[in-house]
Amino acid sequence: MTAGLRSLLLAAASSLAFAGGAAAQTLTIAVGAPVTSIDPHYHNLSPNNALAEHLFDGLTGTDSRARLVPRLAESWRAVDDTTWEFKLRPGVKFHNGNDFTAEDVAFTIARAGNVPNSPSSFGIYTRVVSEVQVVDPHTVRLRTRTTYPLLPVDLSNVMMLDRQTHENAATEDYNSGKVAFGTGAYRFVRYTPGDRIELERNDAYWGQREPWQRVNYRIIVNNAARTAALLAGDVDFIDQVPTTDIARMKQDNRVHVSEVVGLRIIYLALDHSRTDGSPFVAGPNGEALDRNPLKDVRVRRALSMAIDREAITSRVMEGAAIPAGQFLPEGVYSHIPGYGPPRFDPDGARRLLAEAGYPNGLRISIHGPNDRYINDARIIQAVGSFWTRIGVRTQVEAMPWTTFIARAGRQEFSAFLVGWGSSTGEASSPLRSLVATFDREKGFGASNRGRYSNPELDRLLEQALATVDDEKREKLLQDATRIAMDDVSIIPIHIQKNTWAMKRNLRHDARADELTRAQDVRPAN
Amino acid sequence: MTVYLIRRLMQSALVVLAMTVILFLGVYAIGDPIEILISPDADQIERERAIAALGLDRPLWEQYFTFLGNALQGDLGRSFVFNEPALKLILQKMPATLELALAATVFAIILGLPLGLIAGLKPDAIYSRVIMATSILGFSLPTFWVGLMLIMVFAVQLGWLPSTGRGPTAEFLGVQWSFLTTDGLRYLIMPALNLSLFKISLVIRLTRAGVRETVLMDYVKFARAKGLSPNRVIFVHVLKNILIPVVTVTALEFGSTIAFSVVTESIFAWPGMGKLIIDSIYVLDRPVIVAYLMIIVFMFIILNFTVDVLYSVLDPRVRLQDQKA
């Protein structure tokens, strides 16, 4: 039997297996966040990265639970403290037939941080590499400036390109399809900005064969419209199901819902930067204070104990979140087992406040975005009423993210709601960005907008970032996390669940990192 | 006429210049795009690199004059998020929006004129009252709500029409249009209807008011007395005279239909300019916001201009050179 005939018969057989025949081989996905570029190195943004996962592959990848898995590299090891060696998968071809070799790794590492006009580059993952040494076509050694155990994790974000095709190619050439060739499970067909990306199966893929002949990756930003498109049968699969619809959808026998606890923590940041009075904190009668009560750990702990996290996750989030007491959920590397969320204890909180010298309470304003995180404005309203109950009269002010985040970055607020997605799936990410002392040279505390600082935590974190041994590093990260949480550097509220909905004849392996990929969707049997 | 046109053109140029200043300051005041665009994982060094890459480290006046200089050469800047020329992005999306706005205008005329005529000729009949009451709803119901209801009824419940998106398109004059394919038309109906609700009501009201005023005019009475057929009286003597306000308003409304198709486009995921501008505002893609608003300013200026000229054609009493501009 010729190969052509065999594949024809296979296709016929598989189309019989799915109800609806050829139509079932097309998967139409609707995502809520716009994909803005096909160039995998132009803008480091999760919707773009999710799409890039279809067309391209990294050396490493992460599975649905954020654990590191091999992709274009079959194995890797630390040769010494500053050298990583990657063994590449042989026989991998780009969509245009070119071979994937070690030269391409060198080219990719050089390009990732140097795309013109990039508003957020991949240089944060590749900057640490000082030298790429091509040992043979399938072996490459990366030398790092310092001991850097996270390199294999960081490289899971960097999609591999072909030197021959992509040298001198501009972002527009990817968008037009001229050079949109990767090694990924799907090939590029067409891209209409703000509307859709059409893909087709890469039959020469090195990995498992995909069940979908074609994939339509549509962008429907409006929540209600996206849900309606699924219910009307125009699309097969949607992400970011609004929390108000989840319960109803679970009842609806036309659709199937998949969810998983994610890696995004929603928390309150507090002003640690000022010692003499914080702009939105005042005495019980509105009088200015000569010291910042938020510098007192008893006050911070009281504010944290005053929040009924169960009420927020069950009522405001309608079950689409779990109460949080640390950065990462159970089952993820560097989570501290048994370290739960602070107990809800309004009486204890009042006692702590009195002990700290505020028996008559305080006044405070809490700020937050109203268009960024799921139910963000409603969460701070809930927090405001919990705080008011322990005598901290709280004003709540929600505003658009664009205005909010610029002001938060200038340290204008006293207490404010933000979220953090730990893309690496380990605690080094939030520790380094959110609670480590702000330090430009080390790249620490870039999102530490409350300017929390604790030398002991910094020391443990630096030690962890220089420890290649996974077990030892996990212990150090847990110790650092415990310090950050015991000291209430931030007030964790909850960790979001990621939710998708699909036609009932589909199944989905829900990803903790929020990425929406056709590879995770399968026909149900 | 020539003097008038020249004077109008010079005024328009001033308006455009003033708009660039207002726009630039306004967009600058909304917030800092870097905070939105940058990956949360970025450290301080990456942040500084990105600020410099987008030219945001320059003082505002320098950014403005760079923009103005490029704009005079037809370059309205590059989109921060798409890394493509802003003008190209907008022009790519324009046919979809134009098509939607045209379809909505057609709906407004073919539904609004006859209904308005009926309501004007028989003001006391029950059906006329129903028409007028419905037109109040058309004015006052919010578009996004009506849009969602349309989707719920016709797409989710009845399954007659596709819920969102733009269907298959066919090429005509080098541009993709969806009204040329039957499937494309099915995608067009709901968003166009949703967008035209306000305009239908407006045309009904204008037509009715015009008819009520005109039927009492002497020349209409005279035409009747002369024994002309009622049809001829209505379609020649009445309709022709009430067309002037209807044309004016429809043309001016056409501009706002394009400019404010934002809501309809985002609900129906219609890939037009309105959806582009909303997406761009969310991420503070300054070049696209500025370029889009500049195009809208241009469009309004041209439309007003055209209406003035059309006036003189439709109404011989209007002489452009007689006006003091």
Chai-1 contact restraints between the chains, C-beta under 6 A:
chainA,res_idxA,chainB,res_idxB,connection_type,confidence,min_distance_angstrom,max_distance_angstrom,comment,restraint_id
A,P34,B,D279,contact,1.0,0.0,6.0,A-B,restraint_1
A,T36,B,V81,contact,1.0,0.0,6.0,A-B,restraint_2
A,T36,B,F82,contact,1.0,0.0,6.0,A-B,restraint_3
A,Y42,B,N83,contact,1.0,0.0,6.0,A-B,restraint_4
A,N44,B,S39,contact,1.0,0.0,6.0,A-B,restraint_5
A,N117,B,A53,contact,1.0,0.0,6.0,A-B,restraint_6
A,N117,B,N83,contact,1.0,0.0,6.0,A-B,restraint_7
A,P119,B,L37,contact,1.0,0.0,6.0,A-B,restraint_8
A,P119,B,A50,contact,1.0,0.0,6.0,A-B,restraint_9
A,P119,B,F80,contact,1.0,0.0,6.0,A-B,restraint_10
A,S120,B,L37,contact,1.0,0.0,6.0,A-B,restraint_11
A,S120,B,I38,contact,1.0,0.0,6.0,A-B,restraint_12
A,S120,B,S39,contact,1.0,0.0,6.0,A-B,restraint_13
A,S120,B,A42,contact,1.0,0.0,6.0,A-B,restraint_14
A,S120,B,A50,contact,1.0,0.0,6.0,A-B,restraint_15
A,I124,B,D41,contact,1.0,0.0,6.0,A-B,restraint_16
A,I124,B,A42,contact,1.0,0.0,6.0,A-B,restraint_17
A,I124,B,E46,contact,1.0,0.0,6.0,A-B,restraint_18
A,T171,B,N83,contact,1.0,0.0,6.0,A-B,restraint_19
A,E172,B,E84,contact,1.0,0.0,6.0,A-B,restraint_20
A,P193,B,F82,contact,1.0,0.0,6.0,A-B,restraint_21
A,G194,B,P271,contact,1.0,0.0,6.0,A-B,restraint_22
A,G194,B,K275,contact,1.0,0.0,6.0,A-B,restraint_23
A,G194,B,L276,contact,1.0,0.0,6.0,A-B,restraint_24
A,G194,B,D279,contact,1.0,0.0,6.0,A-B,restraint_25
A,D195,B,P271,contact,1.0,0.0,6.0,A-B,restraint_26
A,I220,B,T164,contact,1.0,0.0,6.0,A-B,restraint_27
A,I220,B,A269,contact,1.0,0.0,6.0,A-B,restraint_28
A,N222,B,S266,contact,1.0,0.0,6.0,A-B,restraint_29
A,N222,B,I267,contact,1.0,0.0,6.0,A-B,restraint_30
A,A224,B,L148,contact,1.0,0.0,6.0,A-B,restraint_31
A,A225,B,T164,contact,1.0,0.0,6.0,A-B,restraint_32
A,A225,B,I267,contact,1.0,0.0,6.0,A-B,restraint_33
A,A225,B,A269,contact,1.0,0.0,6.0,A-B,restraint_34
A,A228,B,I151,contact,1.0,0.0,6.0,A-B,restraint_35
A,A228,B,V156,contact,1.0,0.0,6.0,A-B,restraint_36
A,A228,B,S163,contact,1.0,0.0,6.0,A-B,restraint_37
A,A229,B,S163,contact,1.0,0.0,6.0,A-B,restraint_38
A,A229,B,T164,contact,1.0,0.0,6.0,A-B,restraint_39
A,L231,B,V156,contact,1.0,0.0,6.0,A-B,restraint_40
A,A232,B,A155,contact,1.0,0.0,6.0,A-B,restraint_41
A,A232,B,V156,contact,1.0,0.0,6.0,A-B,restraint_42
A,A232,B,S163,contact,1.0,0.0,6.0,A-B,restraint_43
A,D234,B,P162,contact,1.0,0.0,6.0,A-B,restraint_44
A,D234,B,S163,contact,1.0,0.0,6.0,A-B,restraint_45
A,T402,B,I30,contact,1.0,0.0,6.0,A-B,restraint_46
A,T402,B,G31,contact,1.0,0.0,6.0,A-B,restraint_47
A,T402,B,I36,contact,1.0,0.0,6.0,A-B,restraint_48
A,T402,B,L284,contact,1.0,0.0,6.0,A-B,restraint_49
A,T403,B,G31,contact,1.0,0.0,6.0,A-B,restraint_50
A,I405,B,E35,contact,1.0,0.0,6.0,A-B,restraint_51
A,A406,B,G31,contact,1.0,0.0,6.0,A-B,restraint_52
A,A406,B,D32,contact,1.0,0.0,6.0,A-B,restraint_53
A,A406,B,E35,contact,1.0,0.0,6.0,A-B,restraint_54
A,G409,B,E35,contact,1.0,0.0,6.0,A-B,restraint_55
A,S423,B,D41,contact,1.0,0.0,6.0,A-B,restraint_56
A,R440,B,Q44,contact,1.0,0.0,6.0,A-B,restraint_57
A,G443,B,D43,contact,1.0,0.0,6.0,A-B,restraint_58
A,A446,B,D43,contact,1.0,0.0,6.0,A-B,restraint_59
A,A446,B,Q44,contact,1.0,0.0,6.0,A-B,restraint_60
